[in-house]
Amino acid sequence: MVEEVKMKDDGSGHFNFVINFSQSKTKINSVLKMDKVNGYDIPSKEEIKNEASRLEALAKSTTGISNVKTNIDLTNFIFVVDLDFQKITNLNAVFLKLKNSKKIDPAITTDYFTFDNKKFVRSQKVPVKALYDKLKKADKEIFENAKYTSVYKFESTIKSFSNKNAIASKNNKAIKLNGSVINVINGSEKIENTITLN
């Protein structure tokens, strides 16, 4: 999983999100041949494509969002979402629309990013441990070897950042954080970061 945000000084920017299941494609292909796994209905490849189109339309209909592209590779199982936003609040609005369309618990907030007064904040407000604990054992196995990378790029140089596991680029205009999804779920790693710019 790779999350990348490019922020301009005026508050506009670009968002790119990639989920890569290519290492599990043999297992996924065998799952897609079944009707149900662990009590869940298995969508067909056509249904997956339709859902991606629906999500793309949902993002395109959000104020302040433009150049929306989704790419669904159902051979290697790589899913990409790419879009531009006028303000970071527009990006959060896409997450809110997605949450509402999926009838996710209203108590879960979706303002994952803020950018104000030269301060960029990546929050983690989803109760991932509680959601993970509700999964069946076989479903939990998906997360055991999953990795994540977050990259935040800026026009201005970085003055400071709060996540001690993050690394600044040589030009001091980007921050990268690599980690394990299961460690984030268990709380031993954090994805939160407060980045202050010069």
BAZALUM-210788 format. One record per residue (C-alpha): residue number from 1; residue in three letters; x, y, z. Coordinates in pm, 1 decimal. Each point is the difference from the previous one (the first is absolute). Example, Ala and Ser with C-alpha at 12.3 -4.5 7.8 and 13.67 -1.06 7.14 Angstrom:
2
VOGU   nr  rest         u         v         w
VOGU    1   ALA    1230.0    -450.0     780.0
VOGU    2   SER     137.0     344.0     -66.0
END
This chain:
198
VOGU   nr  rest         u         v         w
VOGU    1   MET       0.0       0.0       0.0
VOGU    2   VAL     141.6     338.1    -101.8
VOGU    3   GLU    -154.3     334.7      92.4
VOGU    4   GLU     147.7     313.1    -156.7
VOGU    5   VAL    -106.3     362.6      44.8
VOGU    6   LYS     165.4     291.1    -180.8
VOGU    7   MET     -84.4     331.4     166.2
VOGU    8   LYS      43.8     342.2    -155.5
VOGU    9   ASP      46.6     305.6     219.0
VOGU   10   ASP    -346.7     127.4    -101.2
VOGU   11   GLY    -165.1    -310.6     151.6
VOGU   12   SER     -79.9    -177.6    -327.7
VOGU   13   GLY     162.0    -327.7     -86.4
VOGU   14   HIS       3.0    -350.7    -139.9
VOGU   15   PHE     -97.8    -333.5     161.0
VOGU   16   ASN     108.2    -345.5    -114.3
VOGU   17   PHE     -90.4    -327.0     170.7
VOGU   18   VAL     115.1    -346.9    -108.4
VOGU   19   ILE     -97.8    -339.1     140.3
VOGU   20   ASN     216.8    -278.2    -139.1
VOGU   21   PHE    -110.1    -361.4      51.5
VOGU   22   SER     222.4    -137.9    -279.2
VOGU   23   GLN     188.1    -227.8     242.0
VOGU   24   SER    -332.2    -163.8      89.2
VOGU   25   LYS    -144.5     -19.5    -352.3
VOGU   26   THR      -1.8    -383.4     -12.5
VOGU   27   LYS    -197.6     -14.4     325.1
VOGU   28   ILE    -235.1     280.4    -110.5
VOGU   29   ASN     -66.9    -170.0    -336.0
VOGU   30   SER     -99.3    -319.6     178.9
VOGU   31   VAL    -225.6     196.5     239.8
VOGU   32   LEU    -173.3     176.7    -291.5
VOGU   33   LYS    -107.5    -340.0    -134.0
VOGU   34   MET    -208.5     -59.0     314.0
VOGU   35   ASP    -342.2     140.0      87.8
VOGU   36   LYS      73.0      47.5     370.8
VOGU   37   VAL     302.7       2.7     229.9
VOGU   38   ASN     -32.9      18.9     379.3
VOGU   39   GLY    -364.1      96.7     -45.9
VOGU   40   TYR      75.5     290.5    -236.5
VOGU   41   ASP    -138.4      18.8    -352.8
VOGU   42   ILE     287.8      13.7    -248.9
VOGU   43   PRO     -42.5     267.0    -269.4
VOGU   44   SER      68.1     -82.5    -362.3
VOGU   45   LYS     267.8     192.3    -192.8
VOGU   46   GLU    -283.7     186.1    -174.7
VOGU   47   GLU    -147.0     102.4     336.5
VOGU   48   ILE     343.1     121.3     113.7
VOGU   49   LYS      30.2     213.7    -315.1
VOGU   50   ASN    -349.0     140.5      54.2
VOGU   51   GLU      83.5      91.1     359.2
VOGU   52   ALA     317.1     178.3    -117.2
VOGU   53   SER    -205.9     197.8    -253.5
VOGU   54   ARG    -245.8      92.7     273.4
VOGU   55   LEU     279.2     123.5     226.6
VOGU   56   GLU     151.3     200.4    -285.4
VOGU   57   ALA    -336.8     165.6     -68.2
VOGU   58   LEU     -42.1      71.5     371.5
VOGU   59   ALA     339.1     175.6      12.3
VOGU   60   LYS     -67.8     193.2    -323.5
VOGU   61   SER    -326.2     133.9     145.8
VOGU   62   THR     179.8     147.0     303.6
VOGU   63   THR      53.7     377.2       4.6
VOGU   64   GLY     365.3      96.6     -44.6
VOGU   65   ILE     105.5    -337.5    -141.3
VOGU   66   SER     126.2     -36.9    -358.6
VOGU   67   ASN     203.3    -227.3    -230.9
VOGU   68   VAL    -131.5    -313.3     170.1
VOGU   69   LYS     144.7    -324.5    -134.8
VOGU   70   THR     -36.8    -354.2     125.0
VOGU   71   ASN     190.8    -294.8    -137.2
VOGU   72   ILE    -108.0    -353.7      81.8
VOGU   73   ASP     246.4    -268.8    -108.8
VOGU   74   LEU    -186.7    -326.7      52.6
VOGU   75   THR     289.3    -206.9    -131.5
VOGU   76   ASN     249.5     109.7     265.7
VOGU   77   PHE    -259.9     141.4     242.4
VOGU   78   ILE     139.4     351.6      22.4
VOGU   79   PHE    -249.0     278.7      72.3
VOGU   80   VAL      84.7     367.7     -51.1
VOGU   81   VAL    -190.3     320.4      82.0
VOGU   82   ASP     141.8     330.3    -123.4
VOGU   83   LEU    -153.2     349.2      33.7
VOGU   84   ASP      63.1     372.2      48.8
VOGU   85   PHE    -158.5     209.9     274.9
VOGU   86   GLN     -42.9     375.7      45.7
VOGU   87   LYS       8.3     -27.6     379.6
VOGU   88   ILE      84.0    -287.5     233.6
VOGU   89   THR    -357.5      17.6     133.7
VOGU   90   ASN    -118.7    -103.0    -349.3
VOGU   91   LEU     204.6    -320.5      32.9
VOGU   92   ASN    -152.6     -71.3     341.4
VOGU   93   ALA    -343.7      55.5    -159.1
VOGU   94   VAL      70.4    -287.3    -242.5
VOGU   95   PHE      74.0    -230.8     295.6
VOGU   96   LEU    -322.7     114.7     168.6
VOGU   97   LYS    -204.5     -73.9    -314.3
VOGU   98   LEU     163.5    -341.7     -25.2
VOGU   99   LYS     -75.8     -74.0     366.2
VOGU  100   ASN    -364.2     105.9     -37.2
VOGU  101   SER     -43.3    -204.2    -319.4
VOGU  102   LYS     124.4    -309.0     182.6
VOGU  103   LYS    -218.6      60.1     308.3
VOGU  104   ILE     306.8      -3.8     225.0
VOGU  105   ASP     -46.9      90.1     368.4
VOGU  106   PRO     -81.5     374.7      10.4
VOGU  107   ALA     221.7      36.2     307.5
VOGU  108   ILE     309.4     -64.8    -215.5
VOGU  109   THR     127.1     338.5    -118.0
VOGU  110   THR     170.0      51.3    -336.7
VOGU  111   ASP     200.6     319.9      42.8
VOGU  112   TYR     331.4    -180.5     -42.1
VOGU  113   PHE     192.0     304.7    -125.0
VOGU  114   THR      23.8     364.7      97.4
VOGU  115   PHE     215.7     275.6    -145.5
VOGU  116   ASP      -1.8     339.4     166.1
VOGU  117   ASN     254.3     267.4      87.1
VOGU  118   LYS     293.7    -197.5    -146.1
VOGU  119   LYS     -97.1    -311.1     196.3
VOGU  120   PHE     -98.4    -329.4    -166.9
VOGU  121   VAL    -156.0    -267.1     221.1
VOGU  122   ARG     -66.1    -364.9     -87.1
VOGU  123   SER    -237.2    -146.1     261.1
VOGU  124   GLN    -114.0    -355.1      69.9
VOGU  125   LYS    -354.9      11.3     128.5
VOGU  126   VAL    -125.0    -340.6    -110.8
VOGU  127   PRO     -20.6    -255.4     286.5
VOGU  128   VAL     200.7    -253.3    -201.5
VOGU  129   LYS      67.3    -235.8     292.6
VOGU  130   ALA    -371.2     -31.2      83.1
VOGU  131   LEU     -86.5     -60.5    -366.6
VOGU  132   TYR     285.3    -250.9     -37.2
VOGU  133   ASP    -108.7    -193.0     311.7
VOGU  134   LYS    -343.6     -58.2    -156.9
VOGU  135   LEU     153.4    -180.2    -299.7
VOGU  136   LYS      21.1    -376.2     -29.0
VOGU  137   LYS     343.7    -161.7      29.7
VOGU  138   ALA      34.0     -66.3    -373.8
VOGU  139   ASP     -80.5     365.8     -77.4
VOGU  140   LYS     258.3     123.0     250.4
VOGU  141   GLU     272.3    -191.5    -187.3
VOGU  142   ILE     -25.6     250.4    -288.7
VOGU  143   PHE     155.0     266.9     223.2
VOGU  144   GLU     287.9    -204.7     145.7
VOGU  145   ASN     255.7      86.2    -269.4
VOGU  146   ALA    -161.2     318.6    -132.1
VOGU  147   LYS     225.6     306.9     -18.7
VOGU  148   TYR     -81.7     365.4     -36.3
VOGU  149   THR     187.9     305.9    -121.5
VOGU  150   SER    -109.6     358.9      40.2
VOGU  151   VAL     166.9     284.3    -188.9
VOGU  152   TYR     -80.8     368.3      53.3
VOGU  153   LYS     159.3     255.4    -233.8
VOGU  154   PHE       2.9     380.0      36.2
VOGU  155   GLU     103.5     314.7    -187.4
VOGU  156   SER     153.4     145.8     317.9
VOGU  157   THR     273.2    -160.0     209.4
VOGU  158   ILE     -87.2    -196.1     312.8
VOGU  159   LYS      71.8     158.2     336.8
VOGU  160   SER     -99.8    -296.6     219.9
VOGU  161   PHE    -204.3    -321.8      10.1
VOGU  162   SER    -143.0    -201.2     288.3
VOGU  163   ASN      25.5    -364.6    -111.2
VOGU  164   LYS     343.2    -125.5     107.6
VOGU  165   ASN     -10.6    -284.5    -255.2
VOGU  166   ALA     -40.9     237.3    -295.4
VOGU  167   ILE     296.1     107.4    -214.3
VOGU  168   ALA      43.9     335.9    -173.1
VOGU  169   SER     132.8      18.7    -356.0
VOGU  170   LYS     339.7     152.2     -81.5
VOGU  171   ASN    -160.8     319.6    -127.8
VOGU  172   ASN    -213.4      11.4     318.8
VOGU  173   LYS    -322.4      37.5    -199.5
VOGU  174   ALA    -140.9    -349.0      50.5
VOGU  175   ILE     -65.5    -248.7     278.8
VOGU  176   LYS     -14.3    -377.8     -40.1
VOGU  177   LEU    -128.1    -257.5     247.0
VOGU  178   ASN      20.6    -376.6     -49.4
VOGU  179   GLY    -156.3    -255.6     227.6
VOGU  180   SER    -206.9    -308.5      66.0
VOGU  181   VAL    -380.4      10.1     -17.5
VOGU  182   ILE     -32.4    -254.7     283.7
VOGU  183   ASN     221.0     217.5     223.0
VOGU  184   VAL    -226.6     298.8     -68.0
VOGU  185   ILE    -302.1    -215.2      89.3
VOGU  186   ASN     165.3    -113.7     323.8
VOGU  187   GLY     110.8     353.3      85.6
VOGU  188   SER     376.5     -60.2       1.4
VOGU  189   GLU      41.3     228.0    -304.3
VOGU  190   LYS    -178.5     326.2     -74.4
VOGU  191   ILE     -90.4     152.3    -335.9
VOGU  192   GLU     -82.0     335.9     159.5
VOGU  193   ASN     236.7     283.3     -84.8
VOGU  194   THR      -1.9     375.5      55.5
VOGU  195   ILE     228.1     174.3    -247.7
VOGU  196   THR      82.6     369.6      41.9
VOGU  197   LEU     136.0     191.2    -298.2
VOGU  198   ASN     235.3     298.0     -17.2
END
